[in-house]
Amino acid sequence: MIRTIATAALVLAGGAFVLTWLEVQKATRVIAPDVYVAIVAALFAVGGIWLGWKTATRRHGPDFIRNEAAVRSLGLTGQEMRVLAELASGRANKDIARALGLSPNTVKTHLAHLFAKLEAGTRTEAVGRARDLSLIP
């Protein structure tokens, strides 16, 4: 987490320096205003794509290890773990039911058990607690 914050801070500081340098270049008429606008637009486009890519991708490759002790201590069943994984992917109850071959009422029951075992009130809270306990990537 510290590395991510430091990287973002360095990128933002570098961007501020480049923008200030470009502003000085424009003010001293070294570059034309049209070129200045094009460069700033390109920098923002590249920065937005980079930032979106960094924040949208989750790093959970082969190094993710499920916390089996937490699974056992919470008393989570295999089916509840499958429902939790589908829940973490953002699926609706009907989609989870279709994916796992269950009825929507069964999914609701599993979700109620998950919420109780994880002491969560919402879907987002349940997924957050599950990630904190390393139950899901």
CNS distance restraints for C-alpha pairs under 8 A (distance, minus, plus):
assign (resid   1 and name CA) (resid   5 and name CA) 6.34 0.50 0.50
assign (resid   2 and name CA) (resid   6 and name CA) 6.06 0.50 0.50
assign (resid   3 and name CA) (resid   7 and name CA) 6.01 0.50 0.50
assign (resid   4 and name CA) (resid   8 and name CA) 6.13 0.50 0.50
assign (resid   5 and name CA) (resid   9 and name CA) 6.06 0.50 0.50
assign (resid   6 and name CA) (resid  10 and name CA) 6.14 0.50 0.50
assign (resid   7 and name CA) (resid  11 and name CA) 6.14 0.50 0.50
assign (resid   8 and name CA) (resid  12 and name CA) 6.08 0.50 0.50
assign (resid   9 and name CA) (resid  13 and name CA) 6.02 0.50 0.50
assign (resid  10 and name CA) (resid  14 and name CA) 6.01 0.50 0.50
assign (resid  11 and name CA) (resid  15 and name CA) 6.06 0.50 0.50
assign (resid  12 and name CA) (resid  16 and name CA) 6.11 0.50 0.50
assign (resid  13 and name CA) (resid  17 and name CA) 6.20 0.50 0.50
assign (resid  14 and name CA) (resid  18 and name CA) 6.19 0.50 0.50
assign (resid  15 and name CA) (resid  19 and name CA) 6.09 0.50 0.50
assign (resid  16 and name CA) (resid  20 and name CA) 6.08 0.50 0.50
assign (resid  17 and name CA) (resid  21 and name CA) 6.08 0.50 0.50
assign (resid  18 and name CA) (resid  22 and name CA) 6.07 0.50 0.50
assign (resid  19 and name CA) (resid  23 and name CA) 6.10 0.50 0.50
assign (resid  19 and name CA) (resid  40 and name CA) 7.32 0.50 0.50
assign (resid  20 and name CA) (resid  24 and name CA) 6.30 0.50 0.50
assign (resid  21 and name CA) (resid  25 and name CA) 6.23 0.50 0.50
assign (resid  22 and name CA) (resid  26 and name CA) 6.10 0.50 0.50
assign (resid  22 and name CA) (resid  36 and name CA) 6.84 0.50 0.50
assign (resid  23 and name CA) (resid  27 and name CA) 6.04 0.50 0.50
assign (resid  23 and name CA) (resid  36 and name CA) 7.90 0.50 0.50
assign (resid  24 and name CA) (resid  28 and name CA) 6.10 0.50 0.50
assign (resid  25 and name CA) (resid  29 and name CA) 6.16 0.50 0.50
assign (resid  25 and name CA) (resid  30 and name CA) 5.21 0.50 0.50
assign (resid  25 and name CA) (resid  31 and name CA) 5.98 0.50 0.50
assign (resid  26 and name CA) (resid  30 and name CA) 5.99 0.50 0.50
assign (resid  26 and name CA) (resid  31 and name CA) 5.33 0.50 0.50
assign (resid  26 and name CA) (resid  32 and name CA) 6.48 0.50 0.50
assign (resid  26 and name CA) (resid  33 and name CA) 6.33 0.50 0.50
assign (resid  26 and name CA) (resid  36 and name CA) 6.68 0.50 0.50
assign (resid  31 and name CA) (resid  35 and name CA) 6.49 0.50 0.50
assign (resid  31 and name CA) (resid  36 and name CA) 6.69 0.50 0.50
assign (resid  32 and name CA) (resid  36 and name CA) 6.31 0.50 0.50
assign (resid  33 and name CA) (resid  37 and name CA) 6.20 0.50 0.50
assign (resid  34 and name CA) (resid  38 and name CA) 6.22 0.50 0.50
assign (resid  35 and name CA) (resid  39 and name CA) 6.11 0.50 0.50
assign (resid  36 and name CA) (resid  40 and name CA) 6.18 0.50 0.50
assign (resid  37 and name CA) (resid  41 and name CA) 6.03 0.50 0.50
assign (resid  38 and name CA) (resid  42 and name CA) 6.11 0.50 0.50
assign (resid  39 and name CA) (resid  43 and name CA) 6.13 0.50 0.50
assign (resid  40 and name CA) (resid  44 and name CA) 6.18 0.50 0.50
assign (resid  41 and name CA) (resid  45 and name CA) 6.11 0.50 0.50
assign (resid  42 and name CA) (resid  46 and name CA) 6.09 0.50 0.50
assign (resid  43 and name CA) (resid  47 and name CA) 5.91 0.50 0.50
assign (resid  44 and name CA) (resid  48 and name CA) 5.87 0.50 0.50
assign (resid  45 and name CA) (resid  49 and name CA) 6.19 0.50 0.50
assign (resid  46 and name CA) (resid  50 and name CA) 6.11 0.50 0.50
assign (resid  47 and name CA) (resid  51 and name CA) 5.99 0.50 0.50
assign (resid  48 and name CA) (resid  52 and name CA) 5.96 0.50 0.50
assign (resid  49 and name CA) (resid  53 and name CA) 6.09 0.50 0.50
assign (resid  50 and name CA) (resid  54 and name CA) 6.15 0.50 0.50
assign (resid  51 and name CA) (resid  55 and name CA) 6.12 0.50 0.50
assign (resid  52 and name CA) (resid  56 and name CA) 5.79 0.50 0.50
assign (resid  53 and name CA) (resid  57 and name CA) 6.12 0.50 0.50
assign (resid  60 and name CA) (resid  64 and name CA) 5.69 0.50 0.50
assign (resid  60 and name CA) (resid 137 and name CA) 5.84 0.50 0.50
assign (resid  64 and name CA) (resid 137 and name CA) 6.49 0.50 0.50
assign (resid  65 and name CA) (resid 134 and name CA) 7.37 0.50 0.50
assign (resid  66 and name CA) (resid 134 and name CA) 5.57 0.50 0.50
assign (resid  66 and name CA) (resid 135 and name CA) 5.31 0.50 0.50
assign (resid  66 and name CA) (resid 136 and name CA) 6.68 0.50 0.50
assign (resid  66 and name CA) (resid 137 and name CA) 7.91 0.50 0.50
assign (resid  67 and name CA) (resid  71 and name CA) 6.54 0.50 0.50
assign (resid  67 and name CA) (resid 133 and name CA) 6.89 0.50 0.50
assign (resid  67 and name CA) (resid 134 and name CA) 5.41 0.50 0.50
assign (resid  67 and name CA) (resid 135 and name CA) 5.71 0.50 0.50
assign (resid  68 and name CA) (resid  72 and name CA) 6.20 0.50 0.50
assign (resid  68 and name CA) (resid 135 and name CA) 7.68 0.50 0.50
assign (resid  69 and name CA) (resid  73 and name CA) 6.04 0.50 0.50
assign (resid  70 and name CA) (resid  74 and name CA) 5.96 0.50 0.50
assign (resid  70 and name CA) (resid 133 and name CA) 6.87 0.50 0.50
assign (resid  70 and name CA) (resid 135 and name CA) 7.42 0.50 0.50
assign (resid  71 and name CA) (resid  75 and name CA) 6.09 0.50 0.50
assign (resid  71 and name CA) (resid  76 and name CA) 5.44 0.50 0.50
assign (resid  71 and name CA) (resid 135 and name CA) 6.96 0.50 0.50
assign (resid  72 and name CA) (resid  76 and name CA) 6.45 0.50 0.50
assign (resid  74 and name CA) (resid 117 and name CA) 6.09 0.50 0.50
assign (resid  74 and name CA) (resid 118 and name CA) 7.60 0.50 0.50
assign (resid  75 and name CA) (resid 117 and name CA) 7.74 0.50 0.50
assign (resid  76 and name CA) (resid  80 and name CA) 6.06 0.50 0.50
assign (resid  76 and name CA) (resid  81 and name CA) 6.62 0.50 0.50
assign (resid  76 and name CA) (resid 114 and name CA) 7.71 0.50 0.50
assign (resid  76 and name CA) (resid 117 and name CA) 7.80 0.50 0.50
assign (resid  77 and name CA) (resid  81 and name CA) 6.27 0.50 0.50
assign (resid  78 and name CA) (resid  82 and name CA) 6.34 0.50 0.50
assign (resid  79 and name CA) (resid  83 and name CA) 6.20 0.50 0.50
assign (resid  79 and name CA) (resid 110 and name CA) 7.90 0.50 0.50
assign (resid  80 and name CA) (resid  84 and name CA) 5.99 0.50 0.50
assign (resid  80 and name CA) (resid 110 and name CA) 5.81 0.50 0.50
assign (resid  80 and name CA) (resid 111 and name CA) 7.62 0.50 0.50
assign (resid  80 and name CA) (resid 114 and name CA) 6.86 0.50 0.50
assign (resid  81 and name CA) (resid  85 and name CA) 6.18 0.50 0.50
assign (resid  82 and name CA) (resid  86 and name CA) 6.33 0.50 0.50
assign (resid  82 and name CA) (resid 100 and name CA) 7.89 0.50 0.50
assign (resid  83 and name CA) (resid  87 and name CA) 6.00 0.50 0.50
assign (resid  83 and name CA) (resid  96 and name CA) 6.87 0.50 0.50
assign (resid  83 and name CA) (resid 100 and name CA) 7.87 0.50 0.50
assign (resid  83 and name CA) (resid 107 and name CA) 7.20 0.50 0.50
assign (resid  83 and name CA) (resid 110 and name CA) 7.16 0.50 0.50
assign (resid  83 and name CA) (resid 111 and name CA) 7.45 0.50 0.50
assign (resid  84 and name CA) (resid  88 and name CA) 6.11 0.50 0.50
assign (resid  84 and name CA) (resid 111 and name CA) 7.84 0.50 0.50
assign (resid  84 and name CA) (resid 114 and name CA) 7.65 0.50 0.50
assign (resid  84 and name CA) (resid 127 and name CA) 7.43 0.50 0.50
assign (resid  84 and name CA) (resid 136 and name CA) 7.86 0.50 0.50
assign (resid  85 and name CA) (resid  89 and name CA) 6.56 0.50 0.50
assign (resid  85 and name CA) (resid 136 and name CA) 6.50 0.50 0.50
assign (resid  86 and name CA) (resid  90 and name CA) 6.90 0.50 0.50
assign (resid  86 and name CA) (resid  91 and name CA) 6.17 0.50 0.50
assign (resid  86 and name CA) (resid  96 and name CA) 6.06 0.50 0.50
assign (resid  87 and name CA) (resid  91 and name CA) 5.62 0.50 0.50
assign (resid  87 and name CA) (resid  92 and name CA) 7.47 0.50 0.50
assign (resid  87 and name CA) (resid  96 and name CA) 7.36 0.50 0.50
assign (resid  87 and name CA) (resid 123 and name CA) 7.49 0.50 0.50
assign (resid  87 and name CA) (resid 127 and name CA) 7.34 0.50 0.50
assign (resid  88 and name CA) (resid 127 and name CA) 5.72 0.50 0.50
assign (resid  88 and name CA) (resid 136 and name CA) 7.87 0.50 0.50
assign (resid  91 and name CA) (resid  95 and name CA) 5.86 0.50 0.50
assign (resid  91 and name CA) (resid  96 and name CA) 6.13 0.50 0.50
assign (resid  92 and name CA) (resid  96 and name CA) 6.20 0.50 0.50
assign (resid  93 and name CA) (resid  97 and name CA) 6.10 0.50 0.50
assign (resid  93 and name CA) (resid 104 and name CA) 6.14 0.50 0.50
assign (resid  93 and name CA) (resid 107 and name CA) 6.44 0.50 0.50
assign (resid  93 and name CA) (resid 108 and name CA) 7.16 0.50 0.50
assign (resid  94 and name CA) (resid  98 and name CA) 6.21 0.50 0.50
assign (resid  94 and name CA) (resid 104 and name CA) 5.66 0.50 0.50
assign (resid  95 and name CA) (resid  99 and name CA) 6.07 0.50 0.50
assign (resid  96 and name CA) (resid 100 and name CA) 6.11 0.50 0.50
assign (resid  96 and name CA) (resid 102 and name CA) 7.94 0.50 0.50
assign (resid  96 and name CA) (resid 104 and name CA) 7.94 0.50 0.50
assign (resid  96 and name CA) (resid 107 and name CA) 7.20 0.50 0.50
assign (resid  97 and name CA) (resid 101 and name CA) 5.65 0.50 0.50
assign (resid  97 and name CA) (resid 102 and name CA) 4.62 0.50 0.50
assign (resid  97 and name CA) (resid 103 and name CA) 5.50 0.50 0.50
assign (resid  97 and name CA) (resid 104 and name CA) 5.36 0.50 0.50
assign (resid  97 and name CA) (resid 106 and name CA) 7.90 0.50 0.50
assign (resid  97 and name CA) (resid 107 and name CA) 6.13 0.50 0.50
assign (resid  98 and name CA) (resid 102 and name CA) 6.46 0.50 0.50
assign (resid  98 and name CA) (resid 103 and name CA) 7.74 0.50 0.50
assign (resid 102 and name CA) (resid 106 and name CA) 6.31 0.50 0.50
assign (resid 102 and name CA) (resid 107 and name CA) 6.81 0.50 0.50
assign (resid 103 and name CA) (resid 107 and name CA) 6.51 0.50 0.50
assign (resid 104 and name CA) (resid 108 and name CA) 6.25 0.50 0.50
assign (resid 105 and name CA) (resid 109 and name CA) 6.25 0.50 0.50
assign (resid 106 and name CA) (resid 110 and name CA) 6.24 0.50 0.50
assign (resid 107 and name CA) (resid 111 and name CA) 6.08 0.50 0.50
assign (resid 108 and name CA) (resid 112 and name CA) 6.12 0.50 0.50
assign (resid 109 and name CA) (resid 113 and name CA) 6.31 0.50 0.50
assign (resid 110 and name CA) (resid 114 and name CA) 6.10 0.50 0.50
assign (resid 111 and name CA) (resid 115 and name CA) 6.04 0.50 0.50
assign (resid 112 and name CA) (resid 116 and name CA) 6.23 0.50 0.50
assign (resid 113 and name CA) (resid 117 and name CA) 6.07 0.50 0.50
assign (resid 114 and name CA) (resid 118 and name CA) 5.88 0.50 0.50
assign (resid 114 and name CA) (resid 126 and name CA) 7.50 0.50 0.50
assign (resid 115 and name CA) (resid 119 and name CA) 5.58 0.50 0.50
assign (resid 115 and name CA) (resid 120 and name CA) 4.81 0.50 0.50
assign (resid 115 and name CA) (resid 121 and name CA) 6.30 0.50 0.50
assign (resid 115 and name CA) (resid 122 and name CA) 7.48 0.50 0.50
assign (resid 115 and name CA) (resid 123 and name CA) 7.89 0.50 0.50
assign (resid 115 and name CA) (resid 126 and name CA) 6.22 0.50 0.50
assign (resid 116 and name CA) (resid 120 and name CA) 6.55 0.50 0.50
assign (resid 118 and name CA) (resid 126 and name CA) 6.26 0.50 0.50
assign (resid 118 and name CA) (resid 129 and name CA) 6.75 0.50 0.50
assign (resid 118 and name CA) (resid 130 and name CA) 7.35 0.50 0.50
assign (resid 119 and name CA) (resid 126 and name CA) 7.63 0.50 0.50
assign (resid 120 and name CA) (resid 125 and name CA) 5.55 0.50 0.50
assign (resid 120 and name CA) (resid 126 and name CA) 5.10 0.50 0.50
assign (resid 120 and name CA) (resid 129 and name CA) 7.72 0.50 0.50
assign (resid 121 and name CA) (resid 125 and name CA) 6.57 0.50 0.50
assign (resid 121 and name CA) (resid 126 and name CA) 7.26 0.50 0.50
assign (resid 122 and name CA) (resid 126 and name CA) 6.20 0.50 0.50
assign (resid 123 and name CA) (resid 127 and name CA) 6.26 0.50 0.50
assign (resid 124 and name CA) (resid 128 and name CA) 6.09 0.50 0.50
assign (resid 125 and name CA) (resid 129 and name CA) 6.13 0.50 0.50
assign (resid 126 and name CA) (resid 130 and name CA) 6.08 0.50 0.50
assign (resid 127 and name CA) (resid 131 and name CA) 6.13 0.50 0.50
assign (resid 128 and name CA) (resid 132 and name CA) 6.14 0.50 0.50
assign (resid 129 and name CA) (resid 133 and name CA) 6.18 0.50 0.50
assign (resid 130 and name CA) (resid 134 and name CA) 6.15 0.50 0.50
assign (resid 130 and name CA) (resid 135 and name CA) 5.11 0.50 0.50
assign (resid 130 and name CA) (resid 136 and name CA) 6.13 0.50 0.50
assign (resid 131 and name CA) (resid 135 and name CA) 5.84 0.50 0.50
assign (resid 131 and name CA) (resid 136 and name CA) 5.43 0.50 0.50
assign (resid 131 and name CA) (resid 137 and name CA) 6.34 0.50 0.50
